[in-house]
């Protein structure tokens, strides 16, 4: 075999080895890439399951709390009615002695409306707090998702806990308001109108104080939690890997 032929043979062998090595490397790289993609998919699935678990747990917890709050309101309302039962009977006894039937009927209707107004507004405030709890749960789920994706949500967690406490405080205030009974006491018929005005004004002050106090604080706390969440970069993105899947 002459030298040129031997040299060509060596080149051919070398090229074969290089090509074989390249194929092996490519296959190895493809295998590693496939494993990495599978791991990424698994991580994404695990993250989604974790977020869904948090969502389900929060939904169940909120439903339980709201049902308990509703029952508590109903209980204290009934207790309030029993508490002022004697006063109400005295009121009805006094107005039954009024000679003017129209005035007597008006007084009865107005007296009944006091509790109806209180019941209507405390129910409304309870519904507002239900809505705030539902919003807060959504914020917490999104925050959990952001944390899984590597974001720092310590500020959001603090805001969520503050909002949760504010809502609880407002719940207690609504229960306390629902437990109040409003009855009119008067000494003589000519003082009945003034007695009604006094009680109505007290009811108005109590309800507006609740609205502008504990309910407003709960609203603002939930709003702060949402604003804190919005400051988290790309809060609703699952991850860069997700978008490349």
Secondary structure by P-SEA (a helix, b strand, c coil): ccaaaaaaaaaaaaaaaaaaaaaaaaaaaaaaaaaaaaaaaaaaaaaaaaaaaaaaaaaaaaaaaaaaaaaaaaaaaaaaaaaaaaaaaaaaaaaaacccaaaaaaaaaaaaaaaaaaaaaaaaaaaaaaaaaaaaaaaaaaaaaaaaacccaaaaaaaaaaaaaaaaaaaaaaaaaaabbbbbbbccccaaaaaaaaaaaaaaaaaaaaaacaaaaaaaaaaaaaaaaaacccccccccccccc
